[in-house]
Amino acid sequence: VQLQASGGGLVEAGGSLRLSCAGSGLTFVKYIMGWFRQTPGKEREFVGSISRTGGSSKYGDSVAGRFTISRENAKSSVYLQTNNLKPEDTAVYYCAADRKSPSTSMSTSEVDYNFWGQGTLVTVSS
């Protein structure tokens, strides 16, 4: 199983980026997909998750209303649209796949995610 995240970069505060994550070696539709982020010296933080069908999503408090998660099962891909970026959004963003959790839960805990991508760096300048 591989998850390949991309789309990070340097952006000014108030700008936007669209992160992508392509999966291979897994039956993508069977996985809840999540995005997390991490900065040096801090714990990994939940950003958002999306149900297997894409019909439901959940967001961390710090990004709700600014970020949107979506998926295309036909392309084995999940996306994170980030808008109105702030300097505190600077982090390495990771996509992750959860096989076991029920669709009603869409876990916010990294321990529930089985597979992880390598991360893509988002830097927001003030």
C-alpha positions in Angstrom: 0.0 0.0 0.0 1.2 3.4 -0.9 -0.2 6.9 -0.3 1.5 9.7 -2.3 0.7 13.2 -1.0 1.4 16.2 -3.2 0.4 19.8 -3.7 2.3 21.5 -0.8 4.3 24.7 -1.3 4.9 28.2 -0.2 1.9 30.6 -0.1 1.1 33.9 1.4 -1.4 34.3 4.2 -4.9 34.4 2.9 -4.0 32.2 0.0 -5.1 28.7 -1.0 -3.6 25.3 -1.8 -5.1 22.0 -3.0 -3.4 19.0 -1.6 -3.8 15.6 -3.3 -3.2 12.1 -2.1 -3.2 9.2 -4.5 -3.5 5.6 -3.2 -2.2 2.4 -4.7 -2.2 -1.2 -3.6 -5.5 -0.9 -1.7 -9.2 -1.1 -2.4 -9.6 2.6 -1.9 -13.3 2.7 -1.4 -13.0 0.5 1.7 -11.0 3.1 3.6 -11.9 6.1 5.5 -9.4 8.8 4.5 -7.9 11.4 6.7 -5.5 14.3 6.7 -3.3 15.2 9.6 -0.5 17.7 10.1 2.5 18.1 12.2 5.1 20.8 13.0 8.4 20.1 14.7 8.1 19.5 18.4 4.4 19.1 18.3 2.0 16.1 18.2 0.3 15.2 15.0 -2.9 17.1 14.7 -6.2 15.9 13.1 -7.2 18.1 10.1 -10.1 16.3 8.5 -11.6 12.9 7.5 -14.0 11.7 4.9 -16.2 8.7 4.8 -15.8 5.8 2.4 -18.5 7.1 0.1 -17.5 10.7 0.5 -20.9 11.6 1.9 -19.7 12.7 5.3 -16.7 14.6 6.6 -15.3 15.8 9.8 -12.8 18.7 10.6 -10.6 19.8 13.3 -11.6 22.9 15.1 -8.7 25.0 13.8 -9.5 24.4 10.1 -13.3 24.1 10.1 -14.9 26.5 7.7 -11.6 27.0 5.8 -10.6 23.5 4.6 -12.6 21.0 2.6 -11.9 17.4 2.1 -13.1 15.4 -0.9 -12.4 12.2 -2.6 -12.7 10.5 -6.0 -12.8 6.7 -5.5 -12.5 6.1 -9.2 -9.1 7.7 -9.1 -8.2 6.3 -5.6 -7.6 9.9 -4.5 -8.4 12.2 -1.7 -8.0 16.0 -1.7 -7.7 18.8 0.8 -8.7 22.2 -0.3 -7.1 24.8 2.0 -8.4 28.3 1.9 -7.7 31.5 3.8 -4.4 30.0 5.0 -2.8 31.4 8.1 0.9 31.2 9.2 -0.2 28.8 11.9 -1.3 26.3 9.2 2.4 25.8 8.3 3.1 22.1 8.8 3.8 18.8 7.0 0.5 17.5 5.9 -0.1 13.7 5.9 -2.8 11.7 4.3 -3.8 8.4 6.0 -6.2 5.5 5.5 -8.4 3.8 8.0 -9.8 0.3 7.1 -11.5 -0.8 10.3 -13.4 2.1 11.8 -17.1 2.2 11.2 -18.2 4.9 8.8 -20.2 6.6 11.5 -17.0 7.3 13.5 -14.4 8.7 11.1 -11.8 8.7 13.7 -9.8 11.8 14.6 -7.1 9.7 16.3 -4.0 8.8 14.4 -3.8 5.4 16.0 -6.9 4.3 14.1 -5.2 4.9 10.7 -3.4 1.9 9.2 -1.5 3.5 6.3 0.3 6.9 5.9 1.7 8.9 3.1 5.1 10.6 3.2 3.8 14.1 3.8 3.8 17.3 1.9 5.1 20.6 3.3 2.8 23.6 3.4 4.5 26.9 4.4 2.4 30.0 4.9 4.2 33.3 5.0 2.8 36.3 6.9 
